Amino acid sequence: MRAGLLAVFACALALPAQAQLAGQPPAGHDPYTDPVVTPPVTTPPWRPIELGRPGHRYPFPVYASKHLQEDDLRGIRRVVIVIHGVTRDANRAYEAVAQLYHANGERAGDTLIVAPKFASAIDAGFGKMPAWRRASWEDGEASMAAKGRPAPVTSFQVLDDLVRELSASDRLPALRELVIAGHSAGGQLVHRYAVLNDIDEPLRRAGLNLSYVVANPSSYLYLSPQRPRATGGGYANYERGICPTYNQYKYGPDQMPRISSETDPLKLSARYLQRNVTYLLGGADNNPEHHYLDKTCGAEAQGATRWARGVGYWRYEAWMAQRHPAWPASRHQAQQVVGVGHSSTAMFASTCGARALLGATSVPLPKGAACLPIEP
């Protein structure tokens, strides 16, 4: 019965058929496996960067388009931090953006790409780095306490420390734009970080334009008990008999860890609307049985597929804003990446992916997908 309701819900959230078909790739295209034709990229070796405050420094592995200690970084105006997915393939996350970077030659001198790796205990060669159990890093949890490793640090703190390190005036004196992007599990981390971090407003007041790109995550952090109705037509409290934990963190505000200085969910919602967020949703990321899709009841309360969950959350933001007219105007946007499934390379290679990552004048990769704005 529940599966049937979720299927109805997925259909109810879908855009009109003509919108989903506009700009579609040729017949026979497999949005989950077909590669985007891209120029070759040489991935540099990862190198450690020292993060944290004095007295509490720790090494962290990153792939970067320039050597952070040896290269001249005085002309860098934009930094793109890209977060890998559940398989912790930071090199591939780097490549997904670097291919786009090389296709926009004017970015070569003013843009830096950084891909941190949230290592696991089983990853060889990272023994003296922070490491996480399973995929706990995507929720903002702390690294494990283990002999030979740094003291536990949350993945949110890592992002705070990385942003502070890269935005320091003595390292990147010309920096004006900082983008934090993630696909899939990386999109989950970026979304929750965008909601909960406390460094956004201070950095923007200091003249740094901070933005977030959230692409195809499995789930979202709702800040109230409502979820999309399975039959369509708005939002209502979910049935706790189906999922008693649906509103617990990481899916909702109940039992949320003390990450942000702001603990009121409604104030968090209003603050989040003022942050620069772009949702990129693959129009073909609609497989309810995809092997990396979160199938727990807390995630399924948000919809049957990543596409349904993304559209549902985007429209939830508008629904909440209508209920709170005193809230500030939203700085968020949502784009459908036409014909693309669960592929970070294809998502970032698209028209809207290029613009979100590298700026409004950037061009997509050859054969990069078209995009359509999603109505709230």
C-alpha positions in Angstrom: 0.0 0.0 0.0 2.8 2.4 1.0 4.7 1.7 -2.3 1.6 2.5 -4.2 1.1 5.8 -2.5 4.7 6.8 -3.0 4.4 6.0 -6.7 1.3 8.3 -6.9 3.3 11.0 -5.0 6.2 10.7 -7.5 3.8 11.3 -10.4 2.1 14.2 -8.7 5.4 16.0 -8.3 6.6 15.5 -11.9 6.7 18.4 -14.2 4.5 18.4 -17.3 5.6 15.9 -19.9 6.5 18.5 -22.5 8.8 20.2 -20.0 10.6 17.0 -19.1 11.1 16.1 -22.8 12.4 19.5 -24.0 16.0 19.1 -25.0 16.1 15.4 -24.3 19.1 13.4 -25.6 18.5 11.0 -28.6 16.5 7.8 -28.3 18.6 5.0 -26.7 20.4 7.4 -24.3 20.9 5.9 -20.8 20.9 8.8 -18.3 22.5 6.6 -15.6 25.5 5.3 -17.6 26.1 7.3 -20.8 29.1 9.5 -20.3 29.3 13.1 -21.4 32.0 13.7 -24.0 34.6 15.7 -22.1 38.2 16.8 -22.7 40.8 14.7 -20.9 41.8 15.8 -17.4 45.0 15.0 -15.5 44.1 14.7 -11.9 46.9 15.9 -9.6 47.8 13.8 -6.6 46.1 14.6 -3.4 48.0 16.6 -0.9 47.3 17.4 2.8 46.3 20.9 3.9 46.6 21.9 7.5 43.2 23.0 8.9 41.9 24.1 12.3 42.8 26.8 14.8 46.2 27.3 16.3 46.9 24.5 18.8 44.3 22.3 17.2 45.6 21.8 13.6 45.1 18.6 11.7 46.0 17.4 8.2 43.2 16.8 5.6 43.5 15.4 2.1 42.5 17.4 -0.9 42.8 17.4 -4.6 43.4 20.9 -6.0 43.9 22.4 -9.4 46.9 24.4 -8.1 49.5 23.6 -5.5 48.3 25.3 -2.4 51.8 25.9 -0.9 53.9 26.4 -4.0 51.8 28.1 -6.7 51.1 31.8 -7.0 47.5 32.2 -5.8 47.3 36.0 -5.8 45.0 36.1 -8.9 42.5 33.6 -7.6 39.0 35.2 -7.4 36.8 32.1 -7.2 37.2 28.9 -5.3 35.0 25.8 -6.0 34.9 23.3 -3.2 33.3 20.1 -4.6 32.3 17.2 -2.3 32.3 13.6 -3.4 29.6 11.0 -3.1 29.2 7.9 -0.9 32.1 6.1 -2.5 34.5 8.8 -1.3 35.9 9.2 -4.8 37.2 12.7 -4.4 39.4 12.4 -7.5 36.3 11.9 -9.6 34.5 14.8 -8.0 37.5 16.9 -8.8 37.5 15.7 -12.4 33.7 16.5 -12.8 34.5 20.1 -12.2 38.0 20.3 -13.7 36.6 19.2 -17.1 34.3 22.1 -17.0 37.1 24.4 -15.8 39.3 23.4 -18.8 36.4 24.1 -21.2 36.3 27.7 -19.9 39.8 28.9 -20.7 39.2 32.3 -19.1 38.8 30.6 -15.7 42.4 29.1 -15.8 44.0 32.1 -14.0 41.3 33.1 -11.6 39.6 29.9 -10.4 40.8 27.2 -7.9 39.1 23.8 -7.6 39.4 21.9 -4.3 38.0 18.4 -3.6 38.4 17.3 0.0 38.3 13.5 0.8 36.3 12.4 3.8 38.2 9.1 4.2 37.1 5.9 5.8 39.2 3.6 8.0 39.5 1.2 5.1 41.0 3.8 2.7 44.7 3.0 2.3 47.2 5.9 2.7 45.1 8.1 4.9 46.1 6.6 8.3 47.1 9.9 9.9 44.0 11.8 8.6 40.5 12.1 10.1 38.3 9.1 9.1 34.6 8.4 9.4 32.6 5.3 9.9 30.6 4.4 6.9 28.8 7.4 5.4 28.4 9.4 8.7 30.3 12.3 7.3 27.4 13.2 5.0 25.3 13.9 8.1 27.9 16.2 9.7 29.0 13.6 12.3 32.4 13.5 13.9 35.4 11.4 12.7 36.4 8.4 14.7 38.6 8.5 17.7 41.5 6.2 16.9 45.2 5.9 17.8 47.4 7.8 15.3 44.5 9.9 14.0 43.6 13.5 14.9 41.1 14.2 17.6 37.5 13.7 16.3 36.2 16.6 14.1 32.8 16.9 12.4 32.5 17.1 8.7 30.8 20.5 9.2 33.8 21.7 11.2 36.1 20.5 8.3 34.1 22.6 5.9 34.2 25.6 8.3 38.0 25.2 8.6 38.5 24.7 4.9 36.5 27.8 4.1 38.4 29.8 6.7 41.7 28.6 5.4 41.0 29.3 1.8 39.4 32.7 2.4 42.3 34.0 4.5 43.6 37.2 3.0 47.3 36.1 3.2 46.5 33.0 1.1 44.0 34.2 -1.5 44.0 38.0 -1.3 41.8 38.5 -4.4 39.2 36.0 -3.5 35.6 37.2 -4.1 33.5 34.1 -4.8 33.4 30.8 -3.0 31.1 27.9 -4.2 30.5 24.8 -2.2 29.0 22.0 -4.4 28.1 18.4 -3.9 26.4 15.6 -5.8 24.5 12.7 -4.2 25.8 12.1 -0.7 28.0 15.2 -1.2 24.8 17.1 -2.0 23.4 15.9 1.3 26.4 17.3 3.2 26.3 20.6 1.3 22.6 21.0 1.9 22.7 20.4 5.6 25.8 22.6 5.9 24.1 25.4 4.0 21.2 25.3 6.5 23.3 25.0 9.7 26.6 26.7 9.4 27.3 30.0 11.2 30.0 31.4 9.0 27.9 32.4 6.0 26.8 35.9 7.0 30.1 36.9 8.5 31.9 36.0 5.3 29.4 37.8 3.1 29.7 40.9 5.3 33.4 40.7 4.7 32.8 40.9 1.0 32.9 37.2 0.0 30.0 35.9 -2.1 29.4 32.4 -0.7 27.0 30.1 -2.6 26.0 26.4 -2.5 25.2 23.9 -5.2 23.1 20.9 -4.1 22.8 18.3 -6.8 20.7 15.1 -6.6 20.8 14.3 -2.9 19.0 11.3 -1.5 17.3 13.4 1.2 16.8 16.8 2.6 16.7 18.5 6.1 13.1 19.6 6.7 12.7 22.1 9.4 9.0 21.3 10.3 6.9 18.1 10.7 5.2 18.5 7.3 6.1 16.4 4.2 4.6 16.3 0.7 1.2 14.6 0.7 1.5 11.2 -1.0 -1.6 12.0 -3.1 -0.3 15.5 -4.1 -1.9 18.8 -3.1 0.3 20.4 -0.5 2.0 19.3 2.8 0.9 17.7 6.0 2.3 15.9 9.0 3.5 12.5 8.0 2.0 9.4 9.6 4.2 8.4 12.5 2.7 5.0 12.5 4.5 4.4 9.2 7.7 6.0 10.3 8.1 7.1 13.9 11.5 8.7 13.3 10.7 10.6 10.1 11.2 14.0 11.7 14.4 13.2 13.5 17.8 14.5 12.2 19.0 14.0 9.5 15.6 14.2 8.0 14.0 16.7 10.3 14.7 19.0 13.3 14.0 16.6 16.1 17.1 15.6 18.1 19.2 17.8 15.8 22.8 18.0 17.0 24.0 21.3 18.4 25.8 22.5 15.2 24.3 25.9 14.7 24.1 28.8 17.2 20.5 29.1 16.1 18.3 26.3 17.4 14.8 27.5 16.5 13.8 25.6 13.3 11.7 28.5 12.0 14.5 31.0 12.5 16.8 28.5 10.8 14.4 28.4 7.9 14.3 32.2 7.5 18.0 32.4 7.7 18.5 29.7 5.1 16.3 31.5 2.6 18.8 34.4 2.6 21.7 32.2 1.6 22.6 31.7 -2.1 21.5 28.1 -2.9 21.1 26.4 -6.3 19.3 23.0 -6.5 20.3 21.0 -9.6 17.9 18.0 -10.1 18.4 15.4 -12.8 15.2 15.1 -14.7 15.9 11.4 -15.2 17.1 10.7 -11.6 13.8 8.9 -11.0 14.7 5.3 -10.3 13.1 4.3 -7.0 15.4 1.3 -6.8 18.7 3.0 -7.5 21.4 1.2 -5.4 22.6 4.3 -3.7 19.2 5.8 -3.0 18.3 6.1 0.7 15.4 3.8 1.2 14.9 4.3 4.9 11.4 5.4 6.0 12.6 8.9 6.9 13.8 9.4 3.3 10.8 7.7 1.7 8.5 10.1 3.6 10.0 12.8 1.3 9.2 10.9 -1.9 10.0 7.8 -3.9 12.9 9.1 -6.0 15.6 11.8 -5.9 13.6 13.8 -8.5 10.4 13.6 -6.4 12.2 14.4 -3.2 14.0 17.4 -4.8 10.9 18.9 -6.3 9.0 18.3 -3.1 11.6 20.1 -1.0 11.8 23.0 -3.5 8.0 23.5 -3.3 8.0 23.0 0.4 10.3 26.1 0.7 7.7 28.1 -1.2 4.9 26.7 0.8 6.6 27.6 4.1 7.4 31.1 2.9 3.7 31.6 2.1 2.8 30.7 5.6 5.4 33.2 7.0 5.0 36.4 5.0 7.4 38.2 7.3 10.3 36.0 6.1 12.9 37.6 3.7 12.7 36.9 0.0 14.3 33.6 -1.0 17.7 33.7 -2.8 17.3 30.1 -3.9 16.7 28.6 -7.4 16.0 25.1 -8.7 16.9 23.8 -12.2 16.0 20.6 -13.9 19.0 19.2 -15.8 17.1 17.7 -18.7 17.5 14.0 -19.5 20.2 13.4 -16.9 20.1 10.8 -14.2 22.5 10.2 -11.3 25.7 11.5 -12.8 27.8 14.2 -11.2 29.8 14.8 -14.5 26.6 15.2 -16.5 25.0 17.4 -13.9 27.9 19.8 -13.6 28.5 19.8 -17.4 25.1 21.2 -18.1 24.2 24.8 -18.8 23.0 25.5 -15.3 25.8 23.5 -13.8 28.4 25.5 -15.5 26.8 28.8 -14.5 26.3 27.7 -10.9 29.9 26.5 -10.5 31.9 28.9 -12.6 29.8 32.0 -13.1 27.0 33.3 -15.3 29.2 33.7 -18.4 30.6 30.1 -18.3 29.7 27.6 -21.0 28.7 23.9 -20.6 30.7 21.0 -21.9 30.1 19.8 -25.5 26.9 17.8 -25.4 26.2 19.2 -21.9 22.5 19.0 -21.0 20.0 21.8 -21.3 18.3 23.1 -18.1 14.8 24.3 -17.2 13.8 26.3 -14.2 11.5 24.4 -11.8 8.5 26.4 -10.8 8.0 26.5 -7.0 
